[in-house]
Amino acid sequence: MDISSFIHRFSELSPKEEFHITIVGRRTAEKILQSLEKDLYCSRKKQEIEPFILNSKWDYIFKDEYYRIGKEYTQETGTEARESLIQMIEMPRIERPYQYLVNTVNKDLPVQMPHITLMARSTNTEKITRGIGVYSRSEFLKMKPERIN
């Protein structure tokens, strides 16, 4: 499906200016850093992680599968509501780097659910096209995803 058809169908959402795949989200990165801070071999492990991640194979396949999701964030300034239109992707080799991280930091880390945010909106005008972090399949299902055809 061409994104231009989504722009007309979902005019209340704004198209993203750039597309990316989040491999390790903010929450997961914080867990990794917290675990490493408590580790005697922290600096050595940090030096090992970066080249491993950079040299991993990040192949991906676009799926003809689109969803509209929403989530509310409670912040000091109030509640922010976000909506996103996402395209699912398949990353056949994503398990290996995650298993490496789990073994290195000795912490259970859910595998990020691979997707690309195509369009988004937020009630916070400073974050108007900020997407929604989807840290696992179970978290995705809690967002009551609406499949788009």
Buried (B, 14 or more C-beta within 10 A) or exposed (E): EEBEEBBEEBEEBBBBEEEEBBBBBEEBEEBBEEBBEEBEEBEEBBEEBEEEBEEBEEEBEEEEBBBBBBBEBEEEEEEBEBBBBBBBBEBEEBEEBBEBBBEBBEBEBBBBBBBBBBBBBBBBEEBEBBBBBBBBEEBBEEBEBEEBE
